[in-house]
Amino acid sequence: MPQVNVSKQALNTVIILIGAVLLIYDFIAEPKEVYYKIGGLVILMFGLYKSTQQWTSDNNTQDEADDLIEEDFDDVDFDDDNSKS
C-alpha cells in the first residue's frame, strides 16, 4: 500500500475550503467587489491542482489492468501469413 502524506492532504483540503468559503460568501452577501469571487476561484483551483498532484504522487504504482492489457498484446500475432490470397 502506498505511503500517504496526510499533512499535505490536510493543507490542500484547507486551501480548497478557504476558496469555497470565499465563493459562498460572494454568493450569499453579494458584495460590490468582484475580488471575493476571483480570489475564491483562484484559491479553490490552486488547492485542487495541488491536491491532484499529491494524489498522483501518492498513487504512482501501475494498475493491474495496464499489466493485463500489455500481456494481451504480447499474445497477438500480427503477421499476415495466415491471410487468404
TORRO-564503 format. One record per residue (C-alpha): residue in one letter; z, x, y. Coordinates in steps of 0.05 Angstrom, whole numbers, padded with zeros to 5 digits, always signed. Layout:
BEGIN
AZXY;...
END
This chain:
BEGIN
M+00000+00000+00000;P-00019+00028+00068;Q+00034+00050+00117;V+00042+00001+00175;N+00063+00025+00244;V+00110-00031+00265;S+00127-00003+00333;K+00054-00001+00356;Q+00042-00070+00328;A+00102-00097+00366;L+00078-00064+00431;N+00008-00093+00422;T+00039-00162+00409;V+00080-00157+00473;I+00017-00137+00513;I-00020-00197+00484;L+00037-00244+00501;I+00041-00218+00573;G-00033-00232+00581;A-00026-00301+00550;V+00034-00317+00596;L-00006-00298+00657;L-00064-00343+00636;I-00018-00401+00620;Y+00017-00392+00688;D-00051-00394+00722;F-00069-00459+00687;I-00002-00493+00700;A+00015-00470+00770;E-00056-00466+00796;P-00043-00412+00848;K-00093-00399+00904;E-00105-00328+00880;V-00151-00315+00821;Y-00116-00249+00806;Y-00069-00281+00754;K-00128-00304+00713;I-00165-00238+00719;G-00102-00198+00703;G-00084-00243+00645;L-00153-00237+00615;V-00156-00162+00623;I-00086-00151+00594;L-00100-00200+00537;M-00166-00167+00519;F-00134-00097+00523;G-00079-00119+00476;L-00129-00149+00427;Y-00171-00086+00429;K-00111-00041+00416;S-00085-00086+00360;T-00152-00087+00324;Q-00155-00011+00329;Q-00085-00008+00299;W-00103-00056+00243;T-00164-00017+00223;S-00125+00049+00223;D-00071+00017+00180;N-00122-00010+00130;N-00172+00046+00125;T-00179+00044+00049;Q-00243+00019+00016;D-00244-00050-00012;E-00254-00061-00086;A-00313-00107-00070;D-00350-00049-00038;D-00339-00007-00100;L-00365-00063-00145;I-00428-00071-00103;E-00442+00003-00108;E-00433+00002-00183;D-00481-00057-00190;F-00536-00018-00153;D-00526+00041-00199;D-00546-00002-00259;V-00611-00028-00228;D-00676+00004-00249;F-00725+00006-00191;D-00784+00035-00230;D-00849-00005-00232;D-00866+00019-00302;N-00850-00049-00332;S-00898-00088-00286;K-00958-00123-00315;S-01028-00097-00297;
END
